[in-house]
Amino acid sequence: MAPSDKLNRRAFLSSAATFAASFTIVPSNVIAGLGKIPPSDQLTVANIGCGTQGLREMGGLLQNPKVRVVAVCDSNKFSTDYIDWSPYGIRNSIRQTIGDDTWWEGKPGIPGGRDVGQEYVEKYYAKNSPSGSYKGCKSYEDFRELLSQESGIDAVKIMTPDHTHAPIAIAAMNQKMHVVTHKPISNRLLEGRKVIDKANSSGVVTHLLAWSDRPEYRQIKAWMDAGLIGELKEIHNWSYRPVWQQWTKRPSPPMSVPEGFNWDLWLGPVPDMPYHKNYTHNVFRGWYEFGGGSVADMGHYSLFPLFETLGITKSPVSARAFGTTTREEVDQVYQWVKNDVAFPASCTIKWKFPAQEKLPEFDLYWYDGGMKPFAPEELEMDGKDTPEEGLMLVGTKGKILGGFRGEDPVLLPESKMMAGRDSERINSREVERKTDSWVESMLENKQTPGSFTRATCITDTINLGAIALRAGKKVDFDANLIKIMNDEEANQYLTREYRSGWEI
């Protein structure tokens, strides 16, 4: 959108109608609630998704003086049954942000939902208001209603389950709103392509939150450019995830939909199915319909910036995957469980990549759920094993090993290859990482390094891995035709069966 359009929208914020009339009589720092930046120079944001991760990242939005959160949205009104990494992490982060050590005192469970999100926003801004009160955050159950009514919004931040990222992003871009989303862009390959096409044609600024600036990767590239590992042959990346429970069949019996929870809206594009708590909140990631598995959850963080640094832009030409299998006892006989509903508890995926502009053909390997590559001879030479999580690049002459996102990279064998290279070492714990650069990019109306328009290769890669898992065989992929060439049946996994009215 043109800068003049954004200024006009900021001057007449319909989403903030309850306090817009006070702009001329109340100091701008009070309106902003965050300092001395006037509202016309702030990015107005609607936060869609108020579950654990949505609330965890809300504090950063509220404390950014260049942001004003004017609306929240979630299909869940309020509940305390969310699952998280710690019993008090969400509660304590909200307490710290709003400056109230008594918030949620004596209440059970882990809170979430749009009521909590709205309360969070208004308590924070009230803290910075002379009156001690603030009622300028709208709350919506349905993102479509939010987008149609809130014409004053500059950007939406999408923090919903994976299967709704694509429809929300496209709907927001249709309204000429900037979009920032948690990974993945979509959990279907063809959907991802359509979102990226819309990002290219709409002209709005987009950002995939999994991108981050990694100086470690620049060091790795410098070593590669210097010929220290020869030509790249393989990339290995492994994670201990998943940490959420995995299932092998549909949960039963069905449950009653909780009060205040819009199950049909939560399903979004997915066809009707009975409600069960094992689908929702933090456990959605393990289901093929709703999530993208560990590789979507974590692989974006490590691989997206690596692809960008090394110039990997051409999508893989094939993928093969293996996952853990399960047996169950039926009438005193153990039988294999055919699982086409959820990601396995652990898996390994191999993608074959074509030659890139400055790289030869290479293979990419992913491991999760406790799987990892065996230690190469260079590590054994130093009496070491591969770490619990890691990244390893294998060349014709040597190897580079780092943490999961390339942290603290070293040439192998370290005892020999790192001699005299101490000045090149990167201590990742001392690297300052800015996670909200997308705010300034959107204010300046320029694309971010993590723009959707740069994410075709990573989105294809992640989703092709899921297709290979479901197909149970090597799948050959034509990125130009967007088609599986050797298995017609596997093409069904490029997309999904859509609920009526949700087609993309």
QUIMO-V471550 format. One record per residue. PHI is phi in radians with two decimals (NA if undefined). D_CENTER is the distance of its C-alpha to the mean C-alpha in Angstrom with 2 decimals. Layout:
phi=PHI d_center=D_CENTER
phi=PHI d_center=D_CENTER
This chain:
phi=NA d_center=24.86
phi=-1.23 d_center=27.91
phi=-0.97 d_center=28.18
phi=-1.13 d_center=31.19
phi=-1.11 d_center=29.36
phi=-1.17 d_center=26.79
phi=-1.15 d_center=29.74
phi=-1.11 d_center=31.47
phi=-1.18 d_center=28.56
phi=-1.22 d_center=28.25
phi=-1.28 d_center=32.00
phi=-2.27 d_center=32.07
phi=-1.21 d_center=29.05
phi=-1.23 d_center=29.58
phi=-1.22 d_center=26.70
phi=-2.02 d_center=28.62
phi=-1.07 d_center=32.00
phi=-1.20 d_center=33.02
phi=-2.34 d_center=33.31
phi=-1.08 d_center=33.41
phi=-1.15 d_center=37.19
phi=-1.56 d_center=37.36
phi=-0.99 d_center=36.01
phi=-1.45 d_center=39.59
phi=-2.06 d_center=40.89
phi=-1.99 d_center=38.11
phi=-0.95 d_center=37.09
phi=-1.06 d_center=33.81
phi=-1.20 d_center=32.52
phi=-1.31 d_center=33.06
phi=-1.05 d_center=31.27
phi=-1.13 d_center=28.26
phi=1.25 d_center=28.42
phi=-2.44 d_center=26.93
phi=2.37 d_center=29.70
phi=-1.98 d_center=31.74
phi=-1.48 d_center=29.41
phi=-1.16 d_center=30.73
phi=-0.97 d_center=28.58
phi=-1.15 d_center=29.27
phi=-1.85 d_center=27.37
phi=-1.85 d_center=24.27
phi=-1.62 d_center=21.05
phi=-1.48 d_center=21.15
phi=-2.19 d_center=17.81
phi=-1.86 d_center=17.13
phi=-1.68 d_center=14.44
phi=-1.81 d_center=13.54
phi=2.02 d_center=12.58
phi=-2.08 d_center=14.62
phi=-1.49 d_center=13.77
phi=-1.07 d_center=13.40
phi=-1.24 d_center=10.08
phi=-1.07 d_center=11.21
phi=-1.29 d_center=14.53
phi=-1.08 d_center=13.56
phi=-1.58 d_center=12.13
phi=-1.09 d_center=14.95
phi=-1.03 d_center=17.51
phi=-1.11 d_center=16.21
phi=-1.11 d_center=16.39
phi=-1.13 d_center=19.82
phi=-1.48 d_center=21.23
phi=-1.44 d_center=20.43
phi=-1.16 d_center=23.81
phi=-1.65 d_center=22.50
phi=-2.13 d_center=20.42
phi=-2.28 d_center=21.95
phi=-1.43 d_center=20.05
phi=-1.96 d_center=22.36
phi=-2.76 d_center=20.77
phi=-2.25 d_center=18.52
phi=-2.63 d_center=17.84
phi=-2.87 d_center=17.25
phi=-1.26 d_center=19.08
phi=-1.78 d_center=20.18
phi=-1.28 d_center=22.90
phi=-3.00 d_center=23.18
phi=-2.82 d_center=23.27
phi=-2.10 d_center=23.43
phi=-1.85 d_center=22.26
phi=-1.24 d_center=18.62
phi=-1.93 d_center=17.75
phi=-2.53 d_center=16.38
phi=-1.35 d_center=16.98
phi=-2.60 d_center=20.16
phi=-1.22 d_center=22.59
phi=-2.16 d_center=22.84
phi=-1.05 d_center=19.72
phi=-1.12 d_center=18.56
phi=-0.99 d_center=22.22
phi=-1.20 d_center=23.06
phi=-1.19 d_center=20.32
phi=-1.17 d_center=21.49
phi=-0.97 d_center=25.05
phi=-1.13 d_center=24.60
phi=-1.19 d_center=23.04
phi=-1.52 d_center=25.69
phi=1.23 d_center=28.44
phi=-2.35 d_center=29.64
phi=-1.31 d_center=30.15
phi=-1.80 d_center=31.43
phi=-1.03 d_center=28.46
phi=1.19 d_center=27.94
phi=-1.11 d_center=31.05
phi=1.33 d_center=32.57
phi=-1.71 d_center=29.95
phi=-1.53 d_center=28.48
phi=1.23 d_center=25.05
phi=-1.88 d_center=21.52
phi=-1.45 d_center=21.24
phi=-2.99 d_center=18.77
phi=1.96 d_center=19.07
phi=-1.17 d_center=19.98
phi=-1.12 d_center=23.28
phi=-1.19 d_center=21.75
phi=-1.06 d_center=19.37
phi=-1.15 d_center=22.44
phi=-1.08 d_center=24.60
phi=-1.01 d_center=22.27
phi=-1.06 d_center=22.28
phi=-1.25 d_center=26.01
phi=-1.18 d_center=27.05
phi=-1.17 d_center=25.44
phi=-1.20 d_center=27.09
phi=-1.12 d_center=30.27
phi=-1.05 d_center=30.53
phi=-1.78 d_center=30.98
phi=-1.80 d_center=33.38
phi=-0.98 d_center=37.16
phi=-1.36 d_center=37.65
phi=1.37 d_center=35.08
phi=-2.36 d_center=33.58
phi=-2.80 d_center=30.91
phi=-2.38 d_center=30.11
phi=-1.95 d_center=28.03
phi=-2.01 d_center=24.72
phi=-1.39 d_center=24.73
phi=-2.23 d_center=23.14
phi=-2.32 d_center=22.24
phi=-1.47 d_center=21.70
phi=-1.96 d_center=20.91
phi=-1.09 d_center=18.54
phi=-1.18 d_center=21.16
phi=-1.17 d_center=23.80
phi=-1.01 d_center=21.86
phi=-1.15 d_center=21.36
phi=-1.38 d_center=25.01
phi=-1.74 d_center=26.48
phi=-1.69 d_center=24.58
phi=-1.24 d_center=25.82
phi=-1.56 d_center=25.52
phi=-1.48 d_center=21.74
phi=-1.47 d_center=20.49
phi=-2.58 d_center=16.71
phi=-1.98 d_center=14.30
phi=-1.92 d_center=11.11
phi=-1.69 d_center=9.17
phi=-2.22 d_center=8.16
phi=-1.63 d_center=9.65
phi=-1.03 d_center=9.48
phi=-0.95 d_center=8.06
phi=-1.21 d_center=11.62
phi=-1.84 d_center=12.07
phi=-1.05 d_center=9.41
phi=-1.13 d_center=12.06
phi=-1.08 d_center=15.12
phi=-1.20 d_center=14.04
phi=-1.08 d_center=12.99
phi=-1.13 d_center=16.27
phi=-1.08 d_center=18.29
phi=-1.18 d_center=17.31
phi=-1.14 d_center=18.11
phi=-1.09 d_center=21.31
phi=-1.63 d_center=22.21
phi=1.07 d_center=21.72
phi=-1.76 d_center=19.00
phi=-1.16 d_center=16.44
phi=-2.35 d_center=12.77
phi=-2.14 d_center=9.71
phi=-2.38 d_center=6.46
phi=-1.29 d_center=3.08
phi=-1.20 d_center=1.86
phi=-1.54 d_center=4.72
phi=-1.08 d_center=7.36
phi=-2.79 d_center=9.40
phi=-1.89 d_center=10.66
phi=-2.38 d_center=13.99
phi=-1.07 d_center=15.14
phi=-1.16 d_center=17.58
phi=-1.05 d_center=15.34
phi=-1.03 d_center=13.01
phi=-1.06 d_center=16.30
phi=-1.21 d_center=17.47
phi=-1.11 d_center=14.59
phi=-1.16 d_center=15.15
phi=-1.04 d_center=18.87
phi=-1.13 d_center=18.64
phi=-1.08 d_center=16.89
phi=-1.20 d_center=19.78
phi=-1.53 d_center=22.45
phi=-1.39 d_center=21.55
phi=1.44 d_center=21.77
phi=-1.37 d_center=19.21
phi=-1.53 d_center=16.83
phi=-2.25 d_center=13.16
phi=-2.69 d_center=10.31
phi=-1.70 d_center=6.88
phi=-1.09 d_center=5.90
phi=-1.21 d_center=5.57
phi=-1.24 d_center=9.16
phi=-2.67 d_center=11.89
phi=-1.31 d_center=15.63
phi=-2.10 d_center=17.00
phi=-1.05 d_center=20.81
phi=-1.05 d_center=20.98
phi=-1.20 d_center=20.01
phi=-1.16 d_center=22.70
phi=-1.15 d_center=25.14
phi=-1.02 d_center=24.30
phi=-1.12 d_center=24.89
phi=-1.08 d_center=28.10
phi=-1.12 d_center=29.39
phi=-1.15 d_center=28.65
phi=-1.09 d_center=30.36
phi=-1.40 d_center=33.27
phi=1.37 d_center=33.72
phi=-1.25 d_center=33.35
phi=-2.04 d_center=31.64
phi=1.29 d_center=33.17
phi=-1.41 d_center=31.30
phi=-1.12 d_center=27.80
phi=-2.04 d_center=28.06
phi=-2.54 d_center=25.06
phi=-2.15 d_center=21.65
phi=-2.07 d_center=20.78
phi=-2.44 d_center=17.53
phi=-2.45 d_center=17.47
phi=-2.37 d_center=15.72
phi=-1.36 d_center=17.45
phi=-1.00 d_center=14.67
phi=-1.45 d_center=14.73
phi=-1.78 d_center=15.91
phi=-1.50 d_center=15.88
phi=-1.24 d_center=18.92
phi=-1.87 d_center=19.21
phi=-2.11 d_center=21.81
phi=-2.03 d_center=24.21
phi=-2.71 d_center=25.51
phi=-1.10 d_center=25.14
phi=-1.23 d_center=25.79
phi=-2.63 d_center=29.25
phi=-1.35 d_center=31.10
phi=-1.05 d_center=29.13
phi=-1.95 d_center=28.75
phi=-1.28 d_center=29.66
phi=-1.20 d_center=26.93
phi=-1.09 d_center=26.75
phi=-1.09 d_center=28.34
phi=1.49 d_center=26.10
phi=-1.96 d_center=23.32
phi=-1.58 d_center=23.06
phi=-1.13 d_center=22.30
phi=-1.05 d_center=22.98
phi=-1.22 d_center=20.52
phi=-1.09 d_center=17.79
phi=-1.07 d_center=18.60
phi=1.00 d_center=18.22
phi=-1.33 d_center=18.76
phi=-1.37 d_center=19.54
phi=-1.00 d_center=23.35
phi=-0.96 d_center=25.14
phi=-2.67 d_center=25.17
phi=-1.13 d_center=26.54
phi=-1.24 d_center=24.50
phi=-2.68 d_center=23.80
phi=-1.12 d_center=22.01
phi=-1.32 d_center=20.58
phi=-1.64 d_center=18.21
phi=-1.77 d_center=16.69
phi=0.99 d_center=14.98
phi=-1.36 d_center=13.16
phi=-1.76 d_center=14.72
phi=-1.13 d_center=13.36
phi=-1.07 d_center=11.10
phi=-1.39 d_center=14.40
phi=-1.62 d_center=15.86
phi=-1.04 d_center=15.98
phi=-1.14 d_center=16.19
phi=-1.85 d_center=13.27
phi=-2.17 d_center=10.71
phi=-2.27 d_center=10.10
phi=1.29 d_center=11.61
phi=-1.13 d_center=11.25
phi=-1.17 d_center=10.87
phi=-1.35 d_center=7.61
phi=-1.15 d_center=6.49
phi=-1.99 d_center=8.24
phi=-1.06 d_center=9.69
phi=-1.03 d_center=7.25
phi=-1.10 d_center=8.18
phi=-1.50 d_center=11.74
phi=-1.54 d_center=12.43
phi=-1.04 d_center=11.02
phi=-1.16 d_center=13.19
phi=-1.17 d_center=15.83
phi=-0.98 d_center=16.21
phi=-1.11 d_center=16.62
phi=-1.21 d_center=19.14
phi=-1.53 d_center=21.14
phi=1.32 d_center=21.23
phi=-1.57 d_center=19.73
phi=-2.11 d_center=19.45
phi=-1.61 d_center=21.29
phi=-1.16 d_center=19.48
phi=-1.10 d_center=20.80
phi=-1.73 d_center=24.07
phi=-2.81 d_center=23.77
phi=-2.61 d_center=21.90
phi=-2.43 d_center=23.45
phi=-2.51 d_center=22.05
phi=-2.28 d_center=23.73
phi=-2.26 d_center=22.69
phi=-1.09 d_center=24.67
phi=-1.98 d_center=27.17
phi=-2.35 d_center=28.80
phi=-2.06 d_center=32.36
phi=-2.45 d_center=33.87
phi=-1.53 d_center=37.50
phi=-2.26 d_center=39.09
phi=0.91 d_center=42.85
phi=1.23 d_center=43.35
phi=-2.23 d_center=41.62
phi=-1.42 d_center=38.26
phi=-2.27 d_center=36.29
phi=-1.16 d_center=33.07
phi=-1.70 d_center=30.25
phi=-1.38 d_center=28.83
phi=-2.05 d_center=25.13
phi=-2.11 d_center=23.38
phi=-2.04 d_center=21.30
phi=-2.52 d_center=18.88
phi=-1.17 d_center=17.39
phi=-1.24 d_center=19.97
phi=-1.13 d_center=20.15
phi=-2.66 d_center=20.03
phi=-2.75 d_center=20.02
phi=-2.33 d_center=20.59
phi=-2.25 d_center=19.70
phi=-2.14 d_center=21.65
phi=-1.92 d_center=20.97
phi=-1.87 d_center=23.84
phi=-1.84 d_center=23.20
phi=-1.32 d_center=25.95
phi=-1.05 d_center=27.50
phi=-1.70 d_center=25.55
phi=-0.99 d_center=27.42
phi=-2.20 d_center=28.09
phi=-2.33 d_center=27.18
phi=-1.35 d_center=29.05
phi=-1.00 d_center=27.79
phi=-2.67 d_center=25.70
phi=-1.95 d_center=23.95
phi=-2.01 d_center=20.48
phi=-2.04 d_center=20.32
phi=-2.08 d_center=17.53
phi=-2.36 d_center=18.67
phi=-2.58 d_center=17.31
phi=1.14 d_center=19.03
phi=1.73 d_center=21.69
phi=-1.41 d_center=22.42
phi=-2.85 d_center=22.86
phi=-1.24 d_center=25.31
phi=-1.19 d_center=28.82
phi=-1.12 d_center=29.97
phi=-1.26 d_center=31.57
phi=-1.01 d_center=35.15
phi=-1.11 d_center=34.26
phi=-1.31 d_center=32.47
phi=-1.06 d_center=35.28
phi=-1.02 d_center=37.72
phi=-1.66 d_center=36.34
phi=1.22 d_center=36.32
phi=-2.13 d_center=32.53
phi=-2.07 d_center=29.94
phi=-1.12 d_center=26.35
phi=-1.22 d_center=24.13
phi=-1.04 d_center=22.03
phi=-2.29 d_center=18.89
phi=-2.99 d_center=19.42
phi=-2.39 d_center=19.42
phi=-2.38 d_center=22.75
phi=-1.90 d_center=24.10
phi=-1.97 d_center=27.40
phi=-2.03 d_center=29.95
phi=-1.26 d_center=33.54
phi=-2.10 d_center=34.91
phi=-3.06 d_center=32.51
phi=-2.43 d_center=29.13
phi=-2.17 d_center=26.52
phi=-2.16 d_center=24.76
phi=-2.57 d_center=22.11
phi=-1.21 d_center=19.61
phi=-0.94 d_center=16.27
phi=-1.82 d_center=15.02
phi=1.37 d_center=18.63
phi=-1.03 d_center=19.83
phi=0.84 d_center=23.62
phi=-1.21 d_center=24.36
phi=-2.43 d_center=27.91
phi=-1.46 d_center=30.13
phi=-1.86 d_center=31.70
phi=-1.29 d_center=34.19
phi=-1.02 d_center=33.41
phi=-1.09 d_center=37.04
phi=-1.81 d_center=38.29
phi=-1.38 d_center=35.71
phi=-1.59 d_center=34.58
phi=-1.06 d_center=38.18
phi=1.42 d_center=38.76
phi=-1.98 d_center=35.08
phi=-1.02 d_center=34.47
phi=-1.19 d_center=33.96
phi=-1.61 d_center=30.93
phi=-1.12 d_center=29.10
phi=-2.01 d_center=25.86
phi=-1.63 d_center=25.32
phi=-1.09 d_center=21.58
phi=-1.23 d_center=22.43
phi=-1.79 d_center=24.31
phi=-1.50 d_center=21.76
phi=-1.49 d_center=20.69
phi=-2.06 d_center=17.14
phi=-1.64 d_center=16.45
phi=-1.82 d_center=13.01
phi=-2.07 d_center=14.21
phi=-1.12 d_center=15.99
phi=-1.09 d_center=14.41
phi=-1.10 d_center=16.84
phi=-1.14 d_center=19.84
phi=-1.08 d_center=18.84
phi=-1.21 d_center=18.66
phi=-1.12 d_center=21.93
phi=-1.61 d_center=23.46
phi=1.02 d_center=22.18
phi=-2.33 d_center=21.02
phi=-1.16 d_center=17.99
phi=-1.63 d_center=15.62
phi=-1.09 d_center=15.24
phi=-1.76 d_center=11.57
phi=-1.06 d_center=12.88
phi=-0.93 d_center=12.04
phi=-1.14 d_center=15.65
phi=-1.86 d_center=15.03
phi=-1.90 d_center=12.28
phi=-1.08 d_center=14.68
phi=-1.13 d_center=15.41
phi=-1.17 d_center=12.05
phi=-1.19 d_center=11.13
phi=-1.06 d_center=14.68
phi=-1.06 d_center=14.62
phi=-1.05 d_center=11.83
phi=-1.29 d_center=13.35
phi=-1.17 d_center=16.82
phi=-1.08 d_center=16.41
phi=-1.15 d_center=15.95
phi=-1.10 d_center=18.96
phi=-1.10 d_center=20.98
phi=-1.08 d_center=20.47
phi=-1.31 d_center=21.67
phi=-1.25 d_center=24.42
phi=1.26 d_center=25.85
phi=-2.75 d_center=27.13
phi=-1.12 d_center=26.45
phi=-2.04 d_center=25.13
phi=-1.68 d_center=26.21
phi=-2.06 d_center=24.00
phi=-1.80 d_center=25.37
phi=-1.22 d_center=22.69
phi=-1.36 d_center=25.25
phi=-1.44 d_center=26.33
phi=0.93 d_center=22.88
phi=-2.60 d_center=24.84
phi=-1.42 d_center=25.40
phi=-1.57 d_center=28.90
phi=-1.88 d_center=30.37
phi=-2.67 d_center=29.37
phi=-1.04 d_center=29.69
phi=-1.13 d_center=28.49
phi=-1.18 d_center=25.10
phi=-1.13 d_center=24.44
phi=-1.09 d_center=23.82
phi=-1.43 d_center=20.42
phi=-1.18 d_center=19.37
phi=-2.35 d_center=19.24
phi=-2.59 d_center=20.01
phi=-1.41 d_center=22.95
phi=-1.72 d_center=22.31
phi=-1.14 d_center=23.73
phi=-1.01 d_center=26.37
phi=1.66 d_center=25.29
phi=-1.98 d_center=21.60
phi=-1.07 d_center=22.21
phi=-1.99 d_center=20.12
